[in-house]
C-alpha cells in the first residue's frame, strides 16, 4: 500500500513536470516566432510604395507606412513623400467617415492631418486629387480594399 502511494506521488510529480515543460516549450515557441518576425522585417524601400501607388492600392501603402513606423524606421526623402500620401489617404478616409456620421470635431481633426500630409507630399502632390476622386466613389474604395 505504501509503495503504491509512493508510486502515485511520483507519477503526479512527473505529470506536473511534463505539464510545466509543455508550458515552457509553448512560451518559447511564441517568443521565437516573435523574434523571427522581428528579424525578418526589412526596411521599407521605395518600390514598396511605387507599385502600390501606381495601382491605387493606398490601403497597402498605409499598411507599409504603419509597419515601418512601428519598427522604428525613419522615413526620409522620397519615402517621406510616399508616407505623406498614405497619411493623406488614411486621414481622408477617416474624414469621410466622421463627416458622414456627423462627428464634426473628429472630422476637423482629420482635415488638419490631411492638410499637413498634403504639405509633405512634394512631387507626389498629384496623388491628392486622385485620392479625393477615389474617395468620392465608395465602390472604388471597397474594390481596392478587396484587392489587399
DOSEBA-211704 format. One record per atom (N, C-alpha, C, O): x, y, z; chain. Coordinates in steps of 0.1 Angstrom, whole numbers, m for minus. Layout:
BEGIN
site X->X; Y->Y; Z->Z; chaine->A
...
END
This chain:
BEGIN
site X->8; Y->m12; Z->0; chaine->A
site X->0; Y->0; Z->0; chaine->A
site X->9; Y->12; Z->0; chaine->A
site X->6; Y->22; Z->m8; chaine->A
site X->19; Y->12; Z->9; chaine->A
site X->28; Y->24; Z->10; chaine->A
site X->35; Y->26; Z->m3; chaine->A
site X->38; Y->37; Z->m8; chaine->A
site X->39; Y->15; Z->m9; chaine->A
site X->47; Y->15; Z->m22; chaine->A
site X->37; Y->20; Z->m33; chaine->A
site X->42; Y->28; Z->m42; chaine->A
site X->25; Y->17; Z->m33; chaine->A
site X->15; Y->21; Z->m42; chaine->A
site X->13; Y->37; Z->m41; chaine->A
site X->12; Y->43; Z->m51; chaine->A
site X->13; Y->41; Z->m29; chaine->A
site X->11; Y->56; Z->m26; chaine->A
site X->23; Y->64; Z->m31; chaine->A
site X->22; Y->74; Z->m37; chaine->A
site X->35; Y->58; Z->m29; chaine->A
site X->48; Y->65; Z->m33; chaine->A
site X->48; Y->65; Z->m49; chaine->A
site X->52; Y->75; Z->m55; chaine->A
site X->44; Y->55; Z->m55; chaine->A
site X->43; Y->54; Z->m70; chaine->A
site X->34; Y->65; Z->m75; chaine->A
site X->37; Y->71; Z->m85; chaine->A
site X->22; Y->66; Z->m69; chaine->A
site X->12; Y->76; Z->m74; chaine->A
site X->17; Y->90; Z->m72; chaine->A
site X->14; Y->99; Z->m80; chaine->A
site X->25; Y->92; Z->m61; chaine->A
site X->30; Y->106; Z->m58; chaine->A
site X->41; Y->109; Z->m69; chaine->A
site X->42; Y->120; Z->m74; chaine->A
site X->49; Y->99; Z->m72; chaine->A
site X->59; Y->100; Z->m83; chaine->A
site X->53; Y->103; Z->m96; chaine->A
site X->58; Y->112; Z->m104; chaine->A
site X->42; Y->96; Z->m99; chaine->A
site X->35; Y->98; Z->m112; chaine->A
site X->30; Y->112; Z->m113; chaine->A
site X->30; Y->119; Z->m123; chaine->A
site X->24; Y->117; Z->m101; chaine->A
site X->18; Y->130; Z->m101; chaine->A
site X->29; Y->141; Z->m103; chaine->A
site X->27; Y->150; Z->m110; chaine->A
site X->40; Y->139; Z->m96; chaine->A
site X->52; Y->148; Z->m98; chaine->A
site X->57; Y->148; Z->m112; chaine->A
site X->60; Y->159; Z->m118; chaine->A
site X->58; Y->137; Z->m118; chaine->A
site X->62; Y->136; Z->m132; chaine->A
site X->52; Y->143; Z->m141; chaine->A
site X->56; Y->150; Z->m151; chaine->A
site X->39; Y->141; Z->m139; chaine->A
site X->29; Y->148; Z->m147; chaine->A
site X->30; Y->163; Z->m146; chaine->A
site X->28; Y->170; Z->m155; chaine->A
site X->32; Y->168; Z->m133; chaine->A
site X->34; Y->182; Z->m131; chaine->A
site X->46; Y->187; Z->m139; chaine->A
site X->46; Y->198; Z->m145; chaine->A
site X->57; Y->180; Z->m138; chaine->A
site X->69; Y->184; Z->m146; chaine->A
site X->67; Y->184; Z->m161; chaine->A
site X->71; Y->193; Z->m168; chaine->A
site X->60; Y->174; Z->m166; chaine->A
site X->57; Y->173; Z->m180; chaine->A
site X->48; Y->185; Z->m184; chaine->A
site X->50; Y->192; Z->m194; chaine->A
site X->38; Y->188; Z->m176; chaine->A
site X->29; Y->200; Z->m179; chaine->A
site X->37; Y->213; Z->m179; chaine->A
site X->35; Y->221; Z->m187; chaine->A
site X->46; Y->214; Z->m169; chaine->A
site X->54; Y->227; Z->m168; chaine->A
site X->63; Y->228; Z->m180; chaine->A
site X->65; Y->238; Z->m186; chaine->A
site X->69; Y->216; Z->m184; chaine->A
site X->78; Y->216; Z->m196; chaine->A
site X->70; Y->220; Z->m208; chaine->A
site X->75; Y->227; Z->m217; chaine->A
site X->58; Y->215; Z->m209; chaine->A
site X->50; Y->218; Z->m221; chaine->A
site X->46; Y->233; Z->m221; chaine->A
site X->47; Y->239; Z->m232; chaine->A
site X->43; Y->239; Z->m210; chaine->A
site X->40; Y->253; Z->m209; chaine->A
site X->53; Y->262; Z->m213; chaine->A
site X->52; Y->271; Z->m221; chaine->A
site X->64; Y->258; Z->m208; chaine->A
site X->77; Y->265; Z->m211; chaine->A
site X->80; Y->263; Z->m226; chaine->A
site X->84; Y->273; Z->m232; chaine->A
site X->78; Y->252; Z->m231; chaine->A
site X->80; Y->249; Z->m246; chaine->A
site X->71; Y->258; Z->m254; chaine->A
site X->76; Y->264; Z->m264; chaine->A
site X->58; Y->259; Z->m251; chaine->A
site X->49; Y->267; Z->m258; chaine->A
site X->52; Y->282; Z->m257; chaine->A
site X->52; Y->289; Z->m267; chaine->A
site X->56; Y->286; Z->m245; chaine->A
site X->60; Y->300; Z->m244; chaine->A
site X->73; Y->303; Z->m252; chaine->A
site X->74; Y->314; Z->m258; chaine->A
site X->82; Y->294; Z->m252; chaine->A
site X->94; Y->295; Z->m260; chaine->A
site X->91; Y->296; Z->m275; chaine->A
site X->97; Y->304; Z->m282; chaine->A
site X->81; Y->289; Z->m280; chaine->A
site X->77; Y->289; Z->m294; chaine->A
site X->71; Y->303; Z->m297; chaine->A
site X->74; Y->309; Z->m308; chaine->A
site X->63; Y->308; Z->m289; chaine->A
site X->57; Y->321; Z->m291; chaine->A
site X->68; Y->332; Z->m291; chaine->A
site X->68; Y->341; Z->m300; chaine->A
site X->77; Y->331; Z->m282; chaine->A
site X->88; Y->341; Z->m281; chaine->A
site X->97; Y->340; Z->m294; chaine->A
site X->100; Y->350; Z->m300; chaine->A
site X->100; Y->328; Z->m298; chaine->A
site X->108; Y->325; Z->m310; chaine->A
site X->101; Y->331; Z->m323; chaine->A
site X->107; Y->337; Z->m331; chaine->A
site X->88; Y->328; Z->m324; chaine->A
site X->81; Y->333; Z->m335; chaine->A
site X->81; Y->349; Z->m336; chaine->A
site X->83; Y->354; Z->m346; chaine->A
site X->80; Y->355; Z->m324; chaine->A
site X->82; Y->370; Z->m324; chaine->A
site X->95; Y->374; Z->m328; chaine->A
site X->97; Y->384; Z->m335; chaine->A
site X->106; Y->367; Z->m323; chaine->A
site X->119; Y->371; Z->m327; chaine->A
site X->122; Y->369; Z->m342; chaine->A
site X->128; Y->377; Z->m348; chaine->A
site X->117; Y->358; Z->m348; chaine->A
site X->118; Y->356; Z->m362; chaine->A
site X->111; Y->367; Z->m370; chaine->A
site X->117; Y->372; Z->m380; chaine->A
site X->99; Y->370; Z->m366; chaine->A
site X->92; Y->381; Z->m373; chaine->A
site X->100; Y->394; Z->m372; chaine->A
site X->101; Y->401; Z->m383; chaine->A
site X->105; Y->397; Z->m361; chaine->A
site X->113; Y->410; Z->m360; chaine->A
site X->126; Y->409; Z->m368; chaine->A
site X->129; Y->419; Z->m374; chaine->A
site X->132; Y->398; Z->m368; chaine->A
site X->145; Y->396; Z->m376; chaine->A
site X->143; Y->396; Z->m391; chaine->A
site X->151; Y->400; Z->m398; chaine->A
site X->131; Y->391; Z->m395; chaine->A
site X->129; Y->390; Z->m409; chaine->A
site X->123; Y->403; Z->m415; chaine->A
site X->121; Y->404; Z->m427; chaine->A
site X->119; Y->413; Z->m407; chaine->A
site X->114; Y->425; Z->m412; chaine->A
site X->125; Y->433; Z->m419; chaine->A
site X->137; Y->433; Z->m414; chaine->A
site X->122; Y->438; Z->m430; chaine->A
site X->132; Y->446; Z->m438; chaine->A
site X->127; Y->460; Z->m439; chaine->A
site X->115; Y->462; Z->m439; chaine->A
site X->136; Y->469; Z->m439; chaine->A
site X->132; Y->483; Z->m441; chaine->A
site X->124; Y->485; Z->m453; chaine->A
site X->127; Y->478; Z->m464; chaine->A
site X->115; Y->494; Z->m453; chaine->A
site X->107; Y->498; Z->m464; chaine->A
site X->116; Y->504; Z->m475; chaine->A
site X->125; Y->513; Z->m472; chaine->A
site X->114; Y->501; Z->m487; chaine->A
site X->121; Y->506; Z->m499; chaine->A
site X->111; Y->514; Z->m507; chaine->A
site X->99; Y->512; Z->m506; chaine->A
site X->116; Y->522; Z->m516; chaine->A
site X->107; Y->530; Z->m525; chaine->A
site X->98; Y->521; Z->m533; chaine->A
site X->86; Y->525; Z->m535; chaine->A
site X->103; Y->510; Z->m538; chaine->A
site X->95; Y->502; Z->m547; chaine->A
site X->83; Y->496; Z->m540; chaine->A
site X->73; Y->492; Z->m546; chaine->A
site X->84; Y->495; Z->m526; chaine->A
site X->72; Y->490; Z->m518; chaine->A
site X->60; Y->499; Z->m521; chaine->A
site X->49; Y->495; Z->m520; chaine->A
site X->63; Y->512; Z->m522; chaine->A
site X->53; Y->522; Z->m524; chaine->A
site X->49; Y->524; Z->m539; chaine->A
site X->38; Y->526; Z->m542; chaine->A
site X->59; Y->524; Z->m548; chaine->A
site X->57; Y->528; Z->m562; chaine->A
site X->46; Y->519; Z->m568; chaine->A
site X->37; Y->525; Z->m574; chaine->A
site X->48; Y->506; Z->m567; chaine->A
site X->38; Y->497; Z->m574; chaine->A
site X->24; Y->499; Z->m568; chaine->A
site X->14; Y->499; Z->m575; chaine->A
site X->24; Y->500; Z->m555; chaine->A
site X->11; Y->501; Z->m548; chaine->A
site X->4; Y->514; Z->m552; chaine->A
site X->m8; Y->515; Z->m555; chaine->A
site X->12; Y->525; Z->m553; chaine->A
site X->6; Y->538; Z->m557; chaine->A
site X->2; Y->538; Z->m572; chaine->A
site X->m9; Y->543; Z->m575; chaine->A
site X->10; Y->532; Z->m580; chaine->A
site X->6; Y->531; Z->m594; chaine->A
site X->m7; Y->523; Z->m596; chaine->A
site X->m15; Y->526; Z->m605; chaine->A
site X->m10; Y->513; Z->m588; chaine->A
site X->m22; Y->505; Z->m589; chaine->A
site X->m33; Y->510; Z->m580; chaine->A
site X->m44; Y->504; Z->m579; chaine->A
site X->m31; Y->522; Z->m573; chaine->A
site X->m41; Y->528; Z->m565; chaine->A
site X->m44; Y->520; Z->m552; chaine->A
site X->m55; Y->521; Z->m547; chaine->A
site X->m34; Y->512; Z->m548; chaine->A
site X->m35; Y->504; Z->m535; chaine->A
site X->m31; Y->512; Z->m523; chaine->A
site X->m20; Y->509; Z->m517; chaine->A
site X->m38; Y->522; Z->m520; chaine->A
site X->m35; Y->531; Z->m509; chaine->A
site X->m36; Y->525; Z->m495; chaine->A
site X->m28; Y->529; Z->m486; chaine->A
site X->m44; Y->515; Z->m494; chaine->A
site X->m45; Y->508; Z->m482; chaine->A
site X->m32; Y->500; Z->m479; chaine->A
site X->m27; Y->500; Z->m468; chaine->A
site X->m27; Y->494; Z->m490; chaine->A
site X->m14; Y->488; Z->m488; chaine->A
site X->m3; Y->497; Z->m485; chaine->A
site X->6; Y->494; Z->m477; chaine->A
site X->m3; Y->509; Z->m490; chaine->A
site X->7; Y->520; Z->m487; chaine->A
site X->6; Y->523; Z->m472; chaine->A
site X->16; Y->525; Z->m466; chaine->A
site X->m6; Y->525; Z->m468; chaine->A
site X->m8; Y->529; Z->m454; chaine->A
site X->m3; Y->518; Z->m444; chaine->A
site X->3; Y->521; Z->m434; chaine->A
site X->m6; Y->505; Z->m448; chaine->A
site X->m1; Y->494; Z->m440; chaine->A
site X->15; Y->494; Z->m440; chaine->A
site X->21; Y->492; Z->m429; chaine->A
site X->21; Y->496; Z->m451; chaine->A
site X->35; Y->497; Z->m452; chaine->A
site X->41; Y->508; Z->m443; chaine->A
site X->51; Y->506; Z->m436; chaine->A
site X->34; Y->519; Z->m444; chaine->A
site X->39; Y->531; Z->m436; chaine->A
site X->38; Y->528; Z->m421; chaine->A
site X->47; Y->531; Z->m413; chaine->A
site X->27; Y->522; Z->m417; chaine->A
site X->25; Y->519; Z->m403; chaine->A
site X->35; Y->509; Z->m398; chaine->A
site X->41; Y->510; Z->m387; chaine->A
site X->38; Y->498; Z->m406; chaine->A
site X->48; Y->488; Z->m402; chaine->A
site X->62; Y->495; Z->m401; chaine->A
site X->69; Y->492; Z->m391; chaine->A
site X->65; Y->503; Z->m410; chaine->A
site X->78; Y->510; Z->m410; chaine->A
site X->80; Y->518; Z->m397; chaine->A
site X->90; Y->518; Z->m390; chaine->A
site X->69; Y->525; Z->m394; chaine->A
site X->70; Y->534; Z->m382; chaine->A
site X->70; Y->525; Z->m369; chaine->A
site X->77; Y->529; Z->m359; chaine->A
site X->63; Y->514; Z->m369; chaine->A
site X->63; Y->506; Z->m357; chaine->A
site X->76; Y->499; Z->m355; chaine->A
site X->80; Y->497; Z->m343; chaine->A
site X->84; Y->497; Z->m366; chaine->A
site X->97; Y->491; Z->m364; chaine->A
site X->108; Y->502; Z->m363; chaine->A
site X->120; Y->499; Z->m363; chaine->A
site X->104; Y->514; Z->m362; chaine->A
site X->113; Y->525; Z->m359; chaine->A
site X->121; Y->530; Z->m371; chaine->A
site X->131; Y->537; Z->m369; chaine->A
site X->116; Y->527; Z->m383; chaine->A
site X->123; Y->531; Z->m395; chaine->A
site X->120; Y->546; Z->m397; chaine->A
site X->109; Y->550; Z->m397; chaine->A
site X->131; Y->554; Z->m400; chaine->A
site X->129; Y->568; Z->m402; chaine->A
site X->126; Y->569; Z->m417; chaine->A
site X->135; Y->565; Z->m426; chaine->A
site X->115; Y->575; Z->m421; chaine->A
site X->111; Y->577; Z->m435; chaine->A
site X->116; Y->591; Z->m439; chaine->A
site X->110; Y->601; Z->m436; chaine->A
site X->126; Y->591; Z->m448; chaine->A
site X->131; Y->604; Z->m452; chaine->A
site X->131; Y->605; Z->m467; chaine->A
site X->130; Y->594; Z->m474; chaine->A
site X->133; Y->616; Z->m473; chaine->A
site X->134; Y->618; Z->m487; chaine->A
site X->121; Y->614; Z->m494; chaine->A
site X->110; Y->617; Z->m491; chaine->A
site X->123; Y->605; Z->m505; chaine->A
site X->112; Y->600; Z->m513; chaine->A
site X->102; Y->592; Z->m504; chaine->A
site X->90; Y->593; Z->m505; chaine->A
site X->108; Y->584; Z->m495; chaine->A
site X->100; Y->576; Z->m486; chaine->A
site X->90; Y->585; Z->m477; chaine->A
site X->79; Y->581; Z->m475; chaine->A
site X->95; Y->597; Z->m473; chaine->A
site X->87; Y->606; Z->m466; chaine->A
site X->75; Y->611; Z->m474; chaine->A
site X->64; Y->613; Z->m469; chaine->A
site X->77; Y->613; Z->m487; chaine->A
site X->67; Y->617; Z->m496; chaine->A
site X->56; Y->606; Z->m498; chaine->A
site X->44; Y->609; Z->m498; chaine->A
site X->61; Y->594; Z->m499; chaine->A
site X->52; Y->583; Z->m501; chaine->A
site X->44; Y->581; Z->m488; chaine->A
site X->32; Y->578; Z->m488; chaine->A
site X->51; Y->582; Z->m477; chaine->A
site X->44; Y->581; Z->m464; chaine->A
site X->33; Y->592; Z->m462; chaine->A
site X->23; Y->590; Z->m457; chaine->A
site X->36; Y->604; Z->m467; chaine->A
site X->27; Y->615; Z->m467; chaine->A
site X->14; Y->612; Z->m475; chaine->A
site X->3; Y->615; Z->m471; chaine->A
site X->16; Y->606; Z->m487; chaine->A
site X->5; Y->601; Z->m495; chaine->A
site X->m4; Y->592; Z->m487; chaine->A
site X->m16; Y->593; Z->m487; chaine->A
site X->3; Y->582; Z->m481; chaine->A
site X->m5; Y->572; Z->m473; chaine->A
site X->m12; Y->578; Z->m461; chaine->A
site X->m23; Y->575; Z->m458; chaine->A
site X->m5; Y->588; Z->m455; chaine->A
site X->m11; Y->595; Z->m443; chaine->A
site X->m23; Y->603; Z->m448; chaine->A
site X->m34; Y->603; Z->m441; chaine->A
site X->m22; Y->609; Z->m460; chaine->A
site X->m33; Y->617; Z->m465; chaine->A
site X->m45; Y->608; Z->m468; chaine->A
site X->m57; Y->611; Z->m465; chaine->A
site X->m42; Y->596; Z->m474; chaine->A
site X->m53; Y->586; Z->m477; chaine->A
site X->m60; Y->582; Z->m464; chaine->A
site X->m73; Y->582; Z->m464; chaine->A
site X->m52; Y->578; Z->m454; chaine->A
site X->m59; Y->574; Z->m441; chaine->A
site X->m67; Y->585; Z->m435; chaine->A
site X->m78; Y->583; Z->m431; chaine->A
site X->m62; Y->597; Z->m435; chaine->A
site X->m69; Y->609; Z->m429; chaine->A
site X->m81; Y->612; Z->m437; chaine->A
site X->m92; Y->615; Z->m431; chaine->A
site X->m80; Y->612; Z->m450; chaine->A
site X->m91; Y->615; Z->m459; chaine->A
site X->m102; Y->604; Z->m457; chaine->A
site X->m114; Y->608; Z->m458; chaine->A
site X->m98; Y->592; Z->m456; chaine->A
site X->m108; Y->581; Z->m454; chaine->A
site X->m116; Y->583; Z->m441; chaine->A
site X->m128; Y->582; Z->m440; chaine->A
site X->m108; Y->586; Z->m430; chaine->A
site X->m114; Y->589; Z->m417; chaine->A
site X->m123; Y->602; Z->m417; chaine->A
site X->m133; Y->602; Z->m411; chaine->A
site X->m118; Y->612; Z->m424; chaine->A
site X->m126; Y->624; Z->m425; chaine->A
site X->m139; Y->621; Z->m431; chaine->A
site X->m150; Y->626; Z->m427; chaine->A
site X->m139; Y->613; Z->m442; chaine->A
site X->m152; Y->610; Z->m449; chaine->A
site X->m161; Y->603; Z->m439; chaine->A
site X->m173; Y->605; Z->m439; chaine->A
site X->m156; Y->593; Z->m432; chaine->A
site X->m164; Y->586; Z->m422; chaine->A
site X->m170; Y->595; Z->m411; chaine->A
site X->m182; Y->595; Z->m409; chaine->A
site X->m161; Y->603; Z->m405; chaine->A
site X->m166; Y->612; Z->m395; chaine->A
site X->m175; Y->622; Z->m400; chaine->A
site X->m185; Y->626; Z->m393; chaine->A
site X->m173; Y->627; Z->m412; chaine->A
site X->m182; Y->637; Z->m417; chaine->A
site X->m196; Y->631; Z->m420; chaine->A
site X->m206; Y->638; Z->m418; chaine->A
site X->m196; Y->619; Z->m425; chaine->A
site X->m209; Y->612; Z->m428; chaine->A
site X->m217; Y->609; Z->m416; chaine->A
site X->m229; Y->608; Z->m416; chaine->A
site X->m210; Y->607; Z->m405; chaine->A
site X->m216; Y->603; Z->m392; chaine->A
site X->m218; Y->615; Z->m383; chaine->A
site X->m221; Y->614; Z->m371; chaine->A
site X->m216; Y->627; Z->m388; chaine->A
site X->m218; Y->640; Z->m381; chaine->A
site X->m209; Y->641; Z->m368; chaine->A
site X->m214; Y->647; Z->m358; chaine->A
site X->m197; Y->636; Z->m369; chaine->A
site X->m188; Y->637; Z->m358; chaine->A
site X->m178; Y->649; Z->m362; chaine->A
site X->m167; Y->646; Z->m367; chaine->A
site X->m183; Y->661; Z->m361; chaine->A
site X->m176; Y->673; Z->m366; chaine->A
site X->m162; Y->675; Z->m360; chaine->A
site X->m153; Y->679; Z->m368; chaine->A
site X->m160; Y->673; Z->m347; chaine->A
site X->m147; Y->675; Z->m341; chaine->A
site X->m137; Y->666; Z->m347; chaine->A
site X->m126; Y->669; Z->m350; chaine->A
site X->m141; Y->653; Z->m348; chaine->A
site X->m132; Y->643; Z->m353; chaine->A
site X->m129; Y->646; Z->m368; chaine->A
site X->m118; Y->644; Z->m372; chaine->A
site X->m139; Y->650; Z->m375; chaine->A
site X->m137; Y->653; Z->m389; chaine->A
site X->m127; Y->665; Z->m391; chaine->A
site X->m119; Y->664; Z->m399; chaine->A
site X->m129; Y->675; Z->m382; chaine->A
site X->m120; Y->686; Z->m383; chaine->A
site X->m105; Y->682; Z->m380; chaine->A
site X->m96; Y->687; Z->m386; chaine->A
site X->m104; Y->673; Z->m370; chaine->A
site X->m90; Y->668; Z->m367; chaine->A
site X->m84; Y->661; Z->m379; chaine->A
site X->m72; Y->663; Z->m382; chaine->A
site X->m92; Y->653; Z->m385; chaine->A
site X->m87; Y->646; Z->m397; chaine->A
site X->m84; Y->655; Z->m409; chaine->A
site X->m75; Y->653; Z->m416; chaine->A
site X->m92; Y->666; Z->m410; chaine->A
site X->m89; Y->676; Z->m420; chaine->A
site X->m76; Y->682; Z->m418; chaine->A
site X->m69; Y->685; Z->m428; chaine->A
site X->m72; Y->685; Z->m406; chaine->A
site X->m59; Y->691; Z->m403; chaine->A
site X->m48; Y->681; Z->m406; chaine->A
site X->m38; Y->685; Z->m412; chaine->A
site X->m50; Y->668; Z->m404; chaine->A
site X->m40; Y->658; Z->m407; chaine->A
site X->m39; Y->657; Z->m422; chaine->A
site X->m27; Y->656; Z->m428; chaine->A
site X->m50; Y->658; Z->m429; chaine->A
site X->m50; Y->658; Z->m444; chaine->A
site X->m41; Y->670; Z->m449; chaine->A
site X->m33; Y->668; Z->m458; chaine->A
site X->m43; Y->682; Z->m444; chaine->A
site X->m36; Y->694; Z->m448; chaine->A
site X->m21; Y->692; Z->m445; chaine->A
site X->m13; Y->696; Z->m454; chaine->A
site X->m18; Y->687; Z->m434; chaine->A
site X->m4; Y->685; Z->m431; chaine->A
site X->3; Y->675; Z->m440; chaine->A
site X->14; Y->677; Z->m445; chaine->A
site X->m4; Y->664; Z->m442; chaine->A
site X->1; Y->654; Z->m451; chaine->A
site X->3; Y->659; Z->m465; chaine->A
site X->13; Y->656; Z->m472; chaine->A
site X->m7; Y->667; Z->m470; chaine->A
site X->m7; Y->673; Z->m483; chaine->A
site X->5; Y->682; Z->m485; chaine->A
site X->11; Y->682; Z->m496; chaine->A
site X->9; Y->689; Z->m474; chaine->A
site X->20; Y->698; Z->m475; chaine->A
site X->33; Y->690; Z->m476; chaine->A
site X->44; Y->696; Z->m480; chaine->A
site X->33; Y->678; Z->m472; chaine->A
site X->46; Y->670; Z->m472; chaine->A
site X->47; Y->661; Z->m484; chaine->A
site X->57; Y->654; Z->m485; chaine->A
site X->37; Y->661; Z->m493; chaine->A
site X->38; Y->652; Z->m505; chaine->A
site X->48; Y->655; Z->m515; chaine->A
site X->53; Y->647; Z->m522; chaine->A
site X->52; Y->668; Z->m516; chaine->A
site X->62; Y->672; Z->m525; chaine->A
site X->58; Y->668; Z->m540; chaine->A
site X->48; Y->672; Z->m544; chaine->A
site X->67; Y->661; Z->m546; chaine->A
site X->65; Y->658; Z->m561; chaine->A
site X->53; Y->649; Z->m563; chaine->A
site X->48; Y->647; Z->m574; chaine->A
site X->48; Y->643; Z->m552; chaine->A
site X->37; Y->633; Z->m553; chaine->A
site X->23; Y->640; Z->m550; chaine->A
site X->13; Y->634; Z->m548; chaine->A
site X->23; Y->654; Z->m550; chaine->A
site X->11; Y->661; Z->m547; chaine->A
site X->m1; Y->658; Z->m556; chaine->A
site X->m12; Y->660; Z->m552; chaine->A
site X->2; Y->653; Z->m568; chaine->A
site X->m9; Y->650; Z->m577; chaine->A
site X->m17; Y->638; Z->m572; chaine->A
site X->m29; Y->636; Z->m576; chaine->A
site X->m12; Y->630; Z->m563; chaine->A
site X->m19; Y->619; Z->m557; chaine->A
site X->m31; Y->624; Z->m549; chaine->A
site X->m41; Y->616; Z->m547; chaine->A
site X->m30; Y->636; Z->m543; chaine->A
site X->m41; Y->641; Z->m535; chaine->A
site X->m54; Y->641; Z->m543; chaine->A
site X->m64; Y->637; Z->m538; chaine->A
site X->m53; Y->646; Z->m555; chaine->A
site X->m65; Y->647; Z->m564; chaine->A
site X->m70; Y->633; Z->m567; chaine->A
site X->m82; Y->630; Z->m567; chaine->A
site X->m61; Y->624; Z->m570; chaine->A
site X->m65; Y->610; Z->m573; chaine->A
site X->m72; Y->604; Z->m561; chaine->A
site X->m82; Y->597; Z->m562; chaine->A
site X->m67; Y->606; Z->m549; chaine->A
site X->m73; Y->600; Z->m537; chaine->A
site X->m86; Y->606; Z->m535; chaine->A
site X->m96; Y->599; Z->m531; chaine->A
site X->m87; Y->619; Z->m536; chaine->A
site X->m100; Y->626; Z->m535; chaine->A
site X->m111; Y->620; Z->m544; chaine->A
site X->m123; Y->619; Z->m541; chaine->A
site X->m107; Y->618; Z->m557; chaine->A
site X->m116; Y->612; Z->m566; chaine->A
site X->m120; Y->598; Z->m562; chaine->A
site X->m132; Y->594; Z->m564; chaine->A
site X->m111; Y->590; Z->m558; chaine->A
site X->m114; Y->576; Z->m554; chaine->A
site X->m123; Y->576; Z->m542; chaine->A
site X->m133; Y->569; Z->m542; chaine->A
site X->m121; Y->585; Z->m532; chaine->A
site X->m129; Y->585; Z->m520; chaine->A
site X->m143; Y->591; Z->m523; chaine->A
site X->m152; Y->589; Z->m515; chaine->A
site X->m144; Y->598; Z->m534; chaine->A
site X->m158; Y->603; Z->m538; chaine->A
site X->m166; Y->592; Z->m543; chaine->A
site X->m178; Y->593; Z->m544; chaine->A
site X->m160; Y->581; Z->m547; chaine->A
site X->m167; Y->569; Z->m552; chaine->A
site X->m165; Y->557; Z->m543; chaine->A
site X->m155; Y->550; Z->m544; chaine->A
site X->m174; Y->555; Z->m533; chaine->A
site X->m172; Y->544; Z->m523; chaine->A
site X->m169; Y->530; Z->m529; chaine->A
site X->m162; Y->523; Z->m523; chaine->A
site X->m175; Y->528; Z->m540; chaine->A
site X->m173; Y->514; Z->m546; chaine->A
site X->m158; Y->512; Z->m550; chaine->A
site X->m154; Y->501; Z->m550; chaine->A
site X->m151; Y->523; Z->m553; chaine->A
site X->m137; Y->521; Z->m557; chaine->A
site X->m129; Y->518; Z->m544; chaine->A
site X->m120; Y->510; Z->m545; chaine->A
site X->m133; Y->524; Z->m533; chaine->A
site X->m126; Y->521; Z->m520; chaine->A
site X->m128; Y->507; Z->m516; chaine->A
site X->m118; Y->500; Z->m513; chaine->A
site X->m140; Y->502; Z->m518; chaine->A
site X->m143; Y->488; Z->m514; chaine->A
site X->m136; Y->478; Z->m523; chaine->A
site X->m130; Y->468; Z->m519; chaine->A
site X->m135; Y->482; Z->m536; chaine->A
site X->m128; Y->473; Z->m546; chaine->A
site X->m113; Y->473; Z->m542; chaine->A
site X->m107; Y->462; Z->m543; chaine->A
site X->m107; Y->484; Z->m539; chaine->A
site X->m93; Y->485; Z->m535; chaine->A
site X->m90; Y->477; Z->m522; chaine->A
site X->m80; Y->470; Z->m522; chaine->A
site X->m99; Y->478; Z->m513; chaine->A
site X->m97; Y->470; Z->m500; chaine->A
site X->m98; Y->455; Z->m503; chaine->A
site X->m91; Y->447; Z->m496; chaine->A
site X->m107; Y->451; Z->m512; chaine->A
site X->m108; Y->437; Z->m515; chaine->A
site X->m95; Y->431; Z->m522; chaine->A
site X->m92; Y->420; Z->m520; chaine->A
site X->m88; Y->440; Z->m529; chaine->A
site X->m76; Y->436; Z->m536; chaine->A
site X->m64; Y->434; Z->m526; chaine->A
site X->m55; Y->426; Z->m530; chaine->A
site X->m65; Y->440; Z->m514; chaine->A
site X->m54; Y->438; Z->m505; chaine->A
site X->m55; Y->425; Z->m500; chaine->A
site X->m47; Y->421; Z->m491; chaine->A
END
